[in-house]
Every structure is written in structure tokens, then in C-alpha cells.
């Protein structure tokens, strides 16, 4: 393209974080724990994503599972995703997340 238009370009490849790969057994345990904590209708498999996150480095060292916590939608008046400067969250989501994390820990320790 540059040659065609007499322009110049410079390309730099920036390595990002590796893709997160969940441990299958822990992902199943987390889903079942979340169902106990917040109800079957509120815990489900989300669509696959190509998320890369610094958590991936932890999961390379020890089996792990990355979960998403819903915190509101544009319909709730919360249109911005996390990492956006205007991000906000439904406060009740924090309680649901804490209950879910505790249930995951309890179920993991019982397994």
C-alpha cells in the first residue's frame, strides 16, 4: 500500500499477554460452584473469547480458571466495560462475585 501511494510506514510487533487457557476440571468446578452461589439461571458458559490477560502467566504455573462476573449492561445505565475510565458496576454484582469465589474455594477444598 505504501509503495502504491508513495508513503512510508514502520511496523513494530508488540508482544501481548498469552491467551488464557482454563483447566477443564477447574472450569467445571467453578461453574457448578457459581450455580450454587448465584443460581442456575445466573451461571453459565459464556461464548469463547480470545482474551489475553496477565492471569495467563499464573495459569501456566498452576492449573487455573478465569471467570467473568457480570456487572451491569447498557440497559442498566452501565454501558462501559472494565478498563474504561467511565466504568461503573452494579454493587450487588460484587456480593455475587464474593459468594461465588467463596463457594469455589469450599468446593475445591472438598474435592
TORVEXVO-182885 format. One record per atom (N, C-alpha, C): x, y, z; atom name. Coordinates in pm, whole numbers, plus 50000, padded with zeros to 5 digits. Example, Ala and Ser with C-alpha at 12.3 -4.5 7.8 and 13.67 -1.06 7.14 Angstrom:
2
<node u="51319" v="49431" w="50780" atom="N"/>
<node u="51230" v="49550" w="50780" atom="CA"/>
<node u="51320" v="49670" w="50780" atom="C"/>
<node u="51285" v="49775" w="50708" atom="N"/>
<node u="51367" v="49894" w="50714" atom="CA"/>
<node u="51290" v="50003" w="50787" atom="C"/>
//
This chain:
111
<node u="50082" v="49881" w="50000" atom="N"/>
<node u="50000" v="50000" w="50000" atom="CA"/>
<node u="50086" v="50125" w="50000" atom="C"/>
<node u="50190" v="50123" w="50080" atom="N"/>
<node u="50276" v="50241" w="50088" atom="CA"/>
<node u="50340" v="50271" w="49952" atom="C"/>
<node u="50391" v="50167" w="49888" atom="N"/>
<node u="50455" v="50187" w="49758" atom="CA"/>
<node u="50357" v="50243" w="49656" atom="C"/>
<node u="50235" v="50195" w="49661" atom="N"/>
<node u="50133" v="50240" w="49566" atom="CA"/>
<node u="50100" v="50389" w="49583" atom="C"/>
<node u="50114" v="50439" w="49704" atom="N"/>
<node u="50078" v="50579" w="49731" atom="CA"/>
<node u="50198" v="50667" w="49763" atom="C"/>
<node u="50318" v="50613" w="49748" atom="N"/>
<node u="50438" v="50691" w="49773" atom="CA"/>
<node u="50459" v="50727" w="49920" atom="C"/>
<node u="50407" v="50644" w="50006" atom="N"/>
<node u="50418" v="50670" w="50150" atom="CA"/>
<node u="50520" v="50577" w="50213" atom="C"/>
<node u="50550" v="50602" w="50339" atom="N"/>
<node u="50639" v="50515" w="50415" atom="CA"/>
<node u="50566" v="50472" w="50542" atom="C"/>
<node u="50600" v="50355" w="50588" atom="N"/>
<node u="50539" v="50305" w="50712" atom="CA"/>
<node u="50643" v="50228" w="50791" atom="C"/>
<node u="50623" v="50226" w="50919" atom="N"/>
<node u="50708" v="50147" w="51008" atom="CA"/>
<node u="50616" v="50058" w="51089" atom="C"/>
<node u="50653" v="49934" w="51102" atom="N"/>
<node u="50571" v="49837" w="51175" atom="CA"/>
<node u="50651" v="49784" w="51291" atom="C"/>
<node u="50590" v="49785" w="51409" atom="N"/>
<node u="50651" v="49724" w="51526" atom="CA"/>
<node u="50553" v="49623" w="51582" atom="C"/>
<node u="50601" v="49503" w="51605" atom="N"/>
<node u="50519" v="49398" w="51663" atom="CA"/>
<node u="50531" v="49406" w="51814" atom="C"/>
<node u="50420" v="49421" w="51881" atom="N"/>
<node u="50421" v="49427" w="52027" atom="CA"/>
<node u="50365" v="49296" w="52081" atom="C"/>
<node u="50446" v="49225" w="52157" atom="N"/>
<node u="50400" v="49103" w="52220" atom="CA"/>
<node u="50305" v="49138" w="52333" atom="C"/>
<node u="50189" v="49077" w="52335" atom="N"/>
<node u="50093" v="49098" w="52443" atom="CA"/>
<node u="50098" v="48982" w="52540" atom="C"/>
<node u="50001" v="48976" w="52623" atom="N"/>
<node u="49991" v="48864" w="52717" atom="CA"/>
<node u="49945" v="48740" w="52642" atom="C"/>
<node u="49985" v="48622" w="52689" atom="N"/>
<node u="49937" v="48499" w="52626" atom="CA"/>
<node u="49786" v="48482" w="52646" atom="C"/>
<node u="49728" v="48400" w="52562" atom="N"/>
<node u="49587" v="48368" w="52574" atom="CA"/>
<node u="49565" v="48288" w="52702" atom="C"/>
<node u="49454" v="48314" w="52769" atom="N"/>
<node u="49418" v="48240" w="52889" atom="CA"/>
<node u="49362" v="48104" w="52849" atom="C"/>
<node u="49415" v="47998" w="52908" atom="N"/>
<node u="49364" v="47863" w="52884" atom="CA"/>
<node u="49320" v="47807" w="53018" atom="C"/>
<node u="49188" v="47790" w="53033" atom="N"/>
<node u="49133" v="47737" w="53157" atom="CA"/>
<node u="49158" v="47588" w="53168" atom="C"/>
<node u="49180" v="47542" w="53290" atom="N"/>
<node u="49184" v="47399" w="53319" atom="CA"/>
<node u="49040" v="47348" w="53313" atom="C"/>
<node u="49015" v="47244" w="53236" atom="N"/>
<node u="48878" v="47193" w="53216" atom="CA"/>
<node u="48811" v="47151" w="53347" atom="C"/>
<node u="48884" v="47079" w="53432" atom="N"/>
<node u="48824" v="47033" w="53558" atom="CA"/>
<node u="48790" v="47150" w="53650" atom="C"/>
<node u="48878" v="47249" w="53658" atom="N"/>
<node u="48852" v="47364" w="53743" atom="CA"/>
<node u="48740" v="47452" w="53687" atom="C"/>
<node u="48732" v="47459" w="53555" atom="N"/>
<node u="48624" v="47536" w="53494" atom="CA"/>
<node u="48488" v="47473" w="53526" atom="C"/>
<node u="48482" v="47342" w="53522" atom="N"/>
<node u="48357" v="47272" w="53557" atom="CA"/>
<node u="48324" v="47291" w="53704" atom="C"/>
<node u="48424" v="47280" w="53790" atom="N"/>
<node u="48403" v="47302" w="53933" atom="CA"/>
<node u="48354" v="47445" w="53958" atom="C"/>
<node u="48414" v="47542" w="53890" atom="N"/>
<node u="48374" v="47682" w="53907" atom="CA"/>
<node u="48231" v="47706" w="53862" atom="C"/>
<node u="48192" v="47645" w="53751" atom="N"/>
<node u="48055" v="47662" w="53702" atom="CA"/>
<node u="47955" v="47605" w="53802" atom="C"/>
<node u="47981" v="47485" w="53853" atom="N"/>
<node u="47889" v="47424" w="53948" atom="CA"/>
<node u="47883" v="47504" w="54079" atom="C"/>
<node u="47998" v="47556" w="54123" atom="N"/>
<node u="48001" v="47639" w="54244" atom="CA"/>
<node u="47924" v="47768" w="54222" atom="C"/>
<node u="47940" v="47829" w="54105" atom="N"/>
<node u="47867" v="47953" w="54075" atom="CA"/>
<node u="47717" v="47929" w="54073" atom="C"/>
<node u="47675" v="47816" w="54021" atom="N"/>
<node u="47532" v="47783" w="54022" atom="CA"/>
<node u="47480" v="47774" w="54165" atom="C"/>
<node u="47558" v="47713" w="54254" atom="N"/>
<node u="47517" v="47706" w="54394" atom="CA"/>
<node u="47510" v="47846" w="54456" atom="C"/>
<node u="47605" v="47930" w="54422" atom="N"/>
<node u="47618" v="48061" w="54485" atom="CA"/>
<node u="47516" v="48162" w="54435" atom="C"/>
<node u="47487" v="48160" w="54304" atom="N"/>
<node u="47401" v="48266" w="54248" atom="CA"/>
<node u="47281" v="48213" w="54171" atom="C"/>
<node u="47266" v="48080" w="54165" atom="N"/>
<node u="47152" v="48021" w="54096" atom="CA"/>
<node u="47184" v="47976" w="53955" atom="C"/>
<node u="47120" v="47868" w="53915" atom="N"/>
<node u="47144" v="47810" w="53782" atom="CA"/>
<node u="47124" v="47911" w="53670" atom="C"/>
<node u="47025" v="47999" w="53687" atom="N"/>
<node u="46992" v="48093" w="53579" atom="CA"/>
<node u="47096" v="48205" w="53566" atom="C"/>
<node u="47182" v="48219" w="53665" atom="N"/>
<node u="47280" v="48328" w="53664" atom="CA"/>
<node u="47423" v="48282" w="53641" atom="C"/>
<node u="47443" v="48152" w="53623" atom="N"/>
<node u="47577" v="48097" w="53600" atom="CA"/>
<node u="47571" v="48010" w="53475" atom="C"/>
<node u="47656" v="48039" w="53379" atom="N"/>
<node u="47651" v="47968" w="53251" atom="CA"/>
<node u="47783" v="47983" w="53177" atom="C"/>
<node u="47803" v="47895" w="53080" atom="N"/>
<node u="47920" v="47907" w="52993" atom="CA"/>
<node u="47899" v="48027" w="52903" atom="C"/>
<node u="47993" v="48115" w="52899" atom="N"/>
<node u="47988" v="48227" w="52806" atom="CA"/>
<node u="48047" v="48187" w="52673" atom="C"/>
<node u="48034" v="48273" w="52576" atom="N"/>
<node u="48094" v="48242" w="52446" atom="CA"/>
<node u="48247" v="48242" w="52457" atom="C"/>
<node u="48314" v="48159" w="52380" atom="N"/>
<node u="48460" v="48160" w="52381" atom="CA"/>
<node u="48512" v="48299" w="52340" atom="C"/>
<node u="48620" v="48338" w="52401" atom="N"/>
<node u="48682" v="48466" w="52365" atom="CA"/>
<node u="48830" v="48442" w="52339" atom="C"/>
<node u="48894" v="48539" w="52282" atom="N"/>
<node u="49039" v="48529" w="52263" atom="CA"/>
<node u="49107" v="48620" w="52364" atom="C"/>
<node u="49055" v="48619" w="52486" atom="N"/>
<node u="49108" v="48707" w="52590" atom="CA"/>
<node u="49253" v="48675" w="52622" atom="C"/>
<node u="49331" v="48779" w="52631" atom="N"/>
<node u="49466" v="48763" w="52684" atom="CA"/>
<node u="49473" v="48851" w="52808" atom="C"/>
<node u="49539" v="48801" w="52907" atom="N"/>
<node u="49531" v="48862" w="53039" atom="CA"/>
<node u="49655" v="48818" w="53117" atom="C"/>
<node u="49703" v="48900" w="53209" atom="N"/>
<node u="49820" v="48859" w="53285" atom="CA"/>
<node u="49794" v="48735" w="53371" atom="C"/>
<node u="49665" v="48704" w="53395" atom="N"/>
<node u="49629" v="48580" w="53464" atom="CA"/>
<node u="49687" v="48459" w="53391" atom="C"/>
<node u="49705" v="48468" w="53260" atom="N"/>
<node u="49756" v="48355" w="53182" atom="CA"/>
<node u="49892" v="48307" w="53233" atom="C"/>
<node u="49972" v="48399" w="53286" atom="N"/>
<node u="50102" v="48358" w="53340" atom="CA"/>
<node u="50085" v="48271" w="53465" atom="C"/>
<node u="49987" v="48305" w="53548" atom="N"/>
<node u="49960" v="48222" w="53666" atom="CA"/>
<node u="49913" v="48083" w="53622" atom="C"/>
<node u="49822" v="48079" w="53524" atom="N"/>
<node u="49765" v="47952" w="53478" atom="CA"/>
<node u="49870" v="47864" w="53409" atom="C"/>
<node u="49979" v="47921" w="53366" atom="N"/>
<node u="50089" v="47841" w="53310" atom="CA"/>
<node u="50164" v="47767" w="53420" atom="C"/>
<node u="50164" v="47824" w="53541" atom="N"/>
<node u="50239" v="47767" w="53652" atom="CA"/>
<node u="50158" v="47669" w="53734" atom="C"/>
<node u="50029" v="47696" w="53748" atom="N"/>
<node u="49942" v="47611" w="53828" atom="CA"/>
<node u="49805" v="47612" w="53761" atom="C"/>
<node u="49735" v="47498" w="53756" atom="N"/>
<node u="49605" v="47497" w="53689" atom="CA"/>
<node u="49513" v="47605" w="53745" atom="C"/>
<node u="49443" v="47672" w="53656" atom="N"/>
<node u="49355" v="47781" w="53697" atom="CA"/>
<node u="49232" v="47791" w="53609" atom="C"/>
<node u="49148" v="47884" w="53646" atom="N"/>
<node u="49023" v="47906" w="53572" atom="CA"/>
<node u="48987" v="48054" w="53585" atom="C"/>
<node u="48972" v="48120" w="53474" atom="N"/>
<node u="48936" v="48262" w="53469" atom="CA"/>
<node u="48786" v="48271" w="53448" atom="C"/>
<node u="48717" v="48345" w="53533" atom="N"/>
<node u="48572" v="48358" w="53518" atom="CA"/>
<node u="48536" v="48504" w="53497" atom="C"/>
<node u="48423" v="48527" w="53436" atom="N"/>
<node u="48371" v="48661" w="53415" atom="CA"/>
<node u="48255" v="48685" w="53511" atom="C"/>
<node u="48252" v="48803" w="53568" atom="N"/>
<node u="48144" v="48843" w="53657" atom="CA"/>
<node u="48067" v="48955" w="53589" atom="C"/>
<node u="47939" v="48932" w="53564" atom="N"/>
<node u="47857" v="49037" w="53504" atom="CA"/>
<node u="47835" v="49149" w="53604" atom="C"/>
<node u="47853" v="49271" w="53559" atom="N"/>
<node u="47840" v="49384" w="53650" atom="CA"/>
<node u="47743" v="49490" w="53604" atom="C"/>
<node u="47666" v="49458" w="53502" atom="N"/>
<node u="47569" v="49555" w="53451" atom="CA"/>
<node u="47580" v="49568" w="53300" atom="C"/>
<node u="47478" v="49623" w="53242" atom="N"/>
<node u="47470" v="49637" w="53096" atom="CA"/>
<node u="47431" v="49781" w="53061" atom="C"/>
<node u="47434" v="49810" w="52933" atom="N"/>
<node u="47390" v="49942" w="52887" atom="CA"/>
<node u="47245" v="49966" w="52927" atom="C"/>
<node u="47163" v="49860" w="52926" atom="N"/>
<node u="47023" v="49873" w="52966" atom="CA"/>
<node u="47010" v="49912" w="53114" atom="C"/>
<node u="47113" v="49878" w="53193" atom="N"/>
<node u="47116" v="49915" w="53335" atom="CA"/>
<node u="47173" v="50055" w="53355" atom="C"/>
<node u="47210" v="50121" w="53245" atom="N"/>
<node u="47275" v="50252" w="53256" atom="CA"/>
<node u="47425" v="50241" w="53277" atom="C"/>
<node u="47481" v="50125" w="53249" atom="N"/>
<node u="47624" v="50100" w="53268" atom="CA"/>
<node u="47686" v="50050" w="53138" atom="C"/>
<node u="47705" v="50140" w="53041" atom="N"/>
<node u="47747" v="50097" w="52908" atom="CA"/>
<node u="47897" v="50069" w="52892" atom="C"/>
<node u="47977" v="50103" w="52992" atom="N"/>
<node u="48122" v="50095" w="52973" atom="CA"/>
<node u="48180" v="49967" w="53034" atom="C"/>
<node u="48272" v="49905" w="52960" atom="N"/>
<node u="48339" v="49783" w="53006" atom="CA"/>
<node u="48448" v="49819" w="53106" atom="C"/>
<node u="48494" v="49715" w="53181" atom="N"/>
<node u="48606" v="49738" w="53271" atom="CA"/>
<node u="48726" v="49789" w="53190" atom="C"/>
<node u="48815" v="49857" w="53254" atom="N"/>
<node u="48932" v="49925" w="53197" atom="CA"/>
<node u="48896" v="50057" w="53130" atom="C"/>
<node u="48769" v="50088" w="53115" atom="N"/>
<node u="48728" v="50218" w="53060" atom="CA"/>
<node u="48723" v="50318" w="53176" atom="C"/>
<node u="48765" v="50442" w="53155" atom="N"/>
<node u="48766" v="50538" w="53266" atom="CA"/>
<node u="48627" v="50568" w="53324" atom="C"/>
<node u="48520" v="50542" w="53248" atom="N"/>
<node u="48385" v="50566" w="53298" atom="CA"/>
<node u="48316" v="50439" w="53346" atom="C"/>
<node u="48393" v="50333" w="53362" atom="N"/>
<node u="48337" v="50205" w="53409" atom="CA"/>
<node u="48270" v="50223" w="53545" atom="C"/>
<node u="48156" v="50158" w="53562" atom="N"/>
<node u="48086" v="50151" w="53689" atom="CA"/>
<node u="48024" v="50012" w="53697" atom="C"/>
<node u="47981" v="49974" w="53814" atom="N"/>
<node u="47931" v="49838" w="53833" atom="CA"/>
<node u="47808" v="49840" w="53922" atom="C"/>
<node u="47719" v="49746" w="53898" atom="N"/>
<node u="47606" v="49725" w="53991" atom="CA"/>
<node u="47664" v="49668" w="54119" atom="C"/>
<node u="47641" v="49734" w="54229" atom="N"/>
<node u="47701" v="49694" w="54356" atom="CA"/>
<node u="47667" v="49550" w="54394" atom="C"/>
<node u="47546" v="49504" w="54364" atom="N"/>
<node u="47509" v="49367" w="54400" atom="CA"/>
<node u="47593" v="49263" w="54327" atom="C"/>
<node u="47655" v="49301" w="54217" atom="N"/>
<node u="47743" v="49208" w="54147" atom="CA"/>
<node u="47866" v="49174" w="54231" atom="C"/>
<node u="47911" v="49269" w="54310" atom="N"/>
<node u="48028" v="49243" w="54395" atom="CA"/>
<node u="47997" v="49136" w="54499" atom="C"/>
<node u="47877" v="49142" w="54556" atom="N"/>
<node u="47837" v="49039" w="54652" atom="CA"/>
<node u="47827" v="48903" w="54583" atom="C"/>
<node u="47768" v="48900" w="54465" atom="N"/>
<node u="47755" v="48775" w="54390" atom="CA"/>
<node u="47893" v="48718" w="54358" atom="C"/>
<node u="47986" v="48803" w="54322" atom="N"/>
<node u="48122" v="48757" w="54293" atom="CA"/>
<node u="48190" v="48701" w="54415" atom="C"/>
<node u="48175" v="48768" w="54528" atom="N"/>
<node u="48236" v="48718" w="54652" atom="CA"/>
<node u="48175" v="48584" w="54692" atom="C"/>
<node u="48042" v="48571" w="54684" atom="N"/>
<node u="47978" v="48443" w="54717" atom="CA"/>
<node u="48028" v="48333" w="54625" atom="C"/>
<node u="48043" v="48365" w="54497" atom="N"/>
<node u="48090" v="48266" w="54401" atom="CA"/>
<node u="48233" v="48222" w="54431" atom="C"/>
<node u="48320" v="48316" w="54457" atom="N"/>
<node u="48460" v="48282" w="54487" atom="CA"/>
<node u="48471" v="48198" w="54614" atom="C"/>
<node u="48395" v="48231" w="54716" atom="N"/>
<node u="48396" v="48151" w="54839" atom="CA"/>
<node u="48346" v="48009" w="54811" atom="C"/>
<node u="48238" v="47997" w="54733" atom="N"/>
<node u="48185" v="47864" w="54702" atom="CA"/>
<node u="48284" v="47783" w="54620" atom="C"/>
<node u="48355" v="47847" w="54528" atom="N"/>
<node u="48458" v="47777" w="54451" atom="CA"/>
<node u="48565" v="47722" w="54546" atom="C"/>
<node u="48610" v="47805" w="54639" atom="N"/>
<node u="48713" v="47762" w="54734" atom="CA"/>
<node u="48662" v="47645" w="54820" atom="C"/>
<node u="48540" v="47655" w="54869" atom="N"/>
<node u="48485" v="47548" w="54952" atom="CA"/>
<node u="48474" v="47417" w="54873" atom="C"/>
<node u="48421" v="47427" w="54751" atom="N"/>
<node u="48406" v="47305" w="54669" atom="CA"/>
<node u="48541" v="47247" w="54630" atom="C"/>
<node u="48639" v="47333" w="54603" atom="N"/>
<node u="48772" v="47284" w="54569" atom="CA"/>
<node u="48833" v="47211" w="54688" atom="C"/>
<node u="48821" v="47267" w="54806" atom="N"/>
<node u="48877" v="47204" w="54927" atom="CA"/>
<node u="48806" v="47072" w="54960" atom="C"/>
<node u="48679" v="47061" w="54923" atom="N"/>
<node u="48603" v="46939" w="54950" atom="CA"/>
<node u="48629" v="46830" w="54846" atom="C"/>
<node u="48692" v="46867" w="54734" atom="N"/>
<node u="48713" v="46767" w="54627" atom="CA"/>
<node u="48838" v="46686" w="54648" atom="C"/>
//
